[in-house]
Amino acid sequence: MKTLILCPGQGAQTVGMAKELIESGAGSAKMFERATEILGWDIAKLCIEGPAEELNRTDRTQPALYMHSCAAIDKLQTAGLAWEMAAGHSAGEYAALYALKAWSFEEGLEVIAERARLMHTAGQECGGTMAVSLGLHPDKVKEVCEAIEDIVVLANRNAPNQGVISGTQKGVENAVNALKEAGAKRVLPLKVSGAFHSPLMQSARTKFEEFLAARPADALSSPEGIWISNRTGKPESDPAIIRESLAAQLTSPVHWLETVDWLKSQTPLRCIEAGPGNVLRGLLKTNQADIPGWGAATPEEIESVKSEVLL
């Protein structure tokens, strides 16, 4: 049976995240100390103590999620676990690349920190918001958005009955009403600081493309295993195309529905969600993917994975 690492994205963060890992031993603590040196702010303190308002800022959230996932991945490796695949939801893609040794944790941290900074800035400059639609297929959500005059697009193709929309405040408000008329069971606003995965992120994408182009050519290598791109929902191994996909993702939708469809073709498969929460395991069930899974957010959970997987 193959093993898949899943890395959660924005929305999974919570005050207290990674606390047990940081306090469990020198390895994780040193990783967070190194991250603080790179970032110039105390990421361990923010994860453990908050406040929530700061942790929920995009330029803080994404590095925090990345570090929690990377620390969990290291603990899993130390416990003797191995995997053949990795996938992450939006910001989670960066830790998934680390899980497959495509780059060092330092390189991934520097890259996601710049991504987060640019997206945060674009959100402040352009405004915008997001909402999740429940009860309609993403294709229908996209169709509804395309009929709205203001900027609003399908941002996340999460499941057969779930899509996330993103755009201007007016565009999203109009789309919310139209989605309800189209039969959506619920349409809920998301607490975000910008219109992610939409044209309002174009300035961030352009600058991120320039940033990635300036990184050393050997900073990113081909993943040692299967890495599944959010841009297509299919595996990608060419570093040049991975860079292109990471930048394009800022303005293009997350194809999680397609990711899970591809994973279904790889069964028997099991997954380990490395990082906070259980959102991605929940989406597997929503997508009717019969893939057993475990959480790996704490040392206790990692020990449980070890005892159940390494039989």
N, C-alpha and C positions, 0 to 999 in steps of 0.2 A: 504494500500500500504506500502511495506517495504522500508526502506531507507538504502542506502549504502554510506559509506564514502570511498572516493578514495584519496590516498596519492601519489603524484608524486615522481619520482626518478631523478637520475642524468641527467642533461640536461635542467631541468626546472628552474634552478637558474638564477637570474639576479640581478645586482646591484640595490639596492633600495628595495629588497624583504623584507617583514615583517615590513617595515618602519611605515606604518599606524597603524598596530597592536601594535607595541612597543610604539608608541606615543599616543595611544588611551586611556590608563589608567594604573593603578598600576599593574593589574594582569599580563599582558603580559610583562611589563617592569621588574617586579620582577622575572618572569620566565627566561628572558634573563640574568638578573643579576646573578641568581643562576647558569645558564649554563656557564657564564664566569668564575665563581668560580671553577666549575668542570673542565673546559677545560684548564684554565690557559691563555686564550687569549680572547679578546673582540669580542664576536660573534655578538653582536648587531651592533657595529661599522662596522664590515666587511659586514654584510648584507646590511646596509644602505649606506655605503660610498664606499665599495670595497677596493682596486681596483679589477677589473674583473679578472686579472691574478691570484690573490690570492684566490678569491672566487671560481674560476674554478679548483683549486687544489683539488684533491680527498679528502685529509684529512681535508679540510675546507668545501667543497661542501656538503658532506653527513650530518654532524652535522647541517649545516645551513638549509638544506631542512627539516630535522627532527624537528628543532625548529620552523620553520615557520608553519609546519603542526600542531604541538602540540599546538602552541598558537592559531591557528584558531580553532582547536578542542575544546579548553577550552572556547573560545568565543561563539562557537555554542551551547555548553552546557549551558552557562550562559544565552543565548537567549531563552532557553527552548526547543531546538531541541534534538531529540533522534534518535538512529539508531540501526538496528539489525545486520548489516554486515559491514565489512571493508576489503579493499584490497589495497595493495601498489605495485608499480612497482619497483622491485629491492630494492634500499635503502628505498623506501616508505613503505616497509613491517614493518619497525620498528615503524613508527608513527601509522600505522594501528593497531599494537598491543597495543599501548597506547590508541587509540580510544576505544578499547574494554576492557580497564582496566586490561590487562594482566600483565603490569608492570608499575611502577612509571615513570614519565618523566625523573627523574634522572637516574634510572637504564637503560632505553632505550638509553639515551644520552651517558652514559659511554660505553655501548655495541657498539653503532654505531660509536662512536669516535674511538674505537679500531679497528673495521672493516675497517674504512676509513684509519686509519694509516697503517694497514697491507697491504691494497690494494695499497696504494700510494707507499709504500716501495717496494712491489713486482713489481710494474710498473717501478720503477726506476732501479731495479736490472735486470729484465727480458725484459724490453722493450715491444714491441708489440703495436698493434693498433686495431681499429675497423672501420667498415663501414656499412651503411644501404643499403639494396637492396630493390628496389621498382618495383613491377610488377610481381613478382614471388611468388608462395606459399612457405612458410617456408620449407616444405618437399622437394621441388625442390632445395632450397638454401642449405639445408643440404646435399643432394645428390651431388651437385656440390662441396661442401667443402670436402666431403669424397674422392673425386678423386684427390685432391691436395696433393702433397708430403709433403710440409712444413706444420707446425702446423696452422690450421685454422678451426674453428668450427662455427656452428650456435649458437649464443649467446642469441638472443631474438626472440621468436615466437610472434610477435606483432599483426599480422593481416593476413588475407588470402593472401594479396598481399605485405606483408612487413616482412622482416627478417633482423636481424643484425648479422654480422659476426665478429669474434674476433680471433686474433692469431698473429704470428710473422709478421713483416713488409713485408717480402717476401711472406709469405703465404697469407696474405690479398691481396697484389698486384696481385698475380696470380689468386686468387679467384675472384677479381673484374673483371679481363679480361674474365674469364670463365663464370661468371654470365651474362655479357653483351652478350657473344656469345650464352648463353642459352635463351636469350630473356628478360632479365631484362630491364625495361624502363630506370632506372637510378641506379647507385651505387655511393653513396656519402660518402666520408671519414668523420669520426666523430672526433671532437676535444676532445680526451681523453688522459689520462696519462698512459694507460696500456691496456692490453688485458683482459678485465673483462669477467667473465663467461667462461673462457677457461682454459686449462691445465696450462697456464703460471701463474695462480693464485694459484697453488697447495701449494706453501710455505705459502701463506697467509691463505689458508683454514686450513692447519695443525695447525698453530699457533692460529687461531681463535677457532678451536675446543678445544684446550687446555685452552684458555681463558674462553670460555663458561662453560667448565667442572669445572672450579675453582670458578664460581659465586655461591652465596648461592642458595640452592635448592628452596627456596621459593621466590626468586627474580622474577621468571616468573611463573605465574599461568595460568590456563585455561582461554581463552578469554571469556568475558561476551557477547557472540554473535558469529557470524560466521566470522572467519578469514580465508581468502583464500590464500593458499600457492603458491608462484611462482614456487616451485619445481614441483608441480603436476597440478596446476590450479584447485584444489579442496579444500574444507574446511579441516582444521586440528585443533584439540583442545588439544591434549596431549602435555604438556609442554616439555617432553623429545623429542618427535618427532619434535616439533617446533624448539628446539635448533639444532637438527640434520639437519633440513631443512635449517635453516639460514646459517649454516656453509657450507653445500653442495652447496648452491646457488652460492658461489664464483666461482665454477668451472662448474656449470651446467646451462643450459639455463633458461631464464625467460619464463614460459609458460603463456603468457598473452592471446594468442589466445584461449587457453583452459579455462582460467579464465572467459573470456567473454562468451564463449559457455556455461559454467556452470551458469553464471548469467542470461542468456537468459531463462533458465529453471525456474527461480525464479520470472519472471514477473507476475503481475505488480510490477515494481520496479522503484525507482528514486534514483539519486545519487547526492552527494555533493562532489566536489573536494576541499579538504582542503589543501591549499598550493598554490605555485605560478603556473601560467600558466593554460593551458587548454588541455594539451597533452592527458591525459587519457580520457577526454570527447570526444576528437577528435578520439581516437582509438575505442571508443564505436561505433561511427558513421561509421568508416571504417569497423568495424566488423558487421555492419548492426544490431546493437543492439538498439531496440526501447526503450531506457531508457532515460527519461528526466533528465537533470542535470543542476546544478548551480555551479558557482565558489564561493569559500569562502576564498579569499586571503586577503581581507581587511574588516574593520568594515562595510563599506558601502555595500559591497557584502553580508556580513553576515546578515545585516538588511534586504536586499532584499530577501534573502533566508527565513528569518523569516516571512516576510509579505506574501510570496507566498506559503510556505509550511504549516505554522501554521494557516490555514484558518478554 
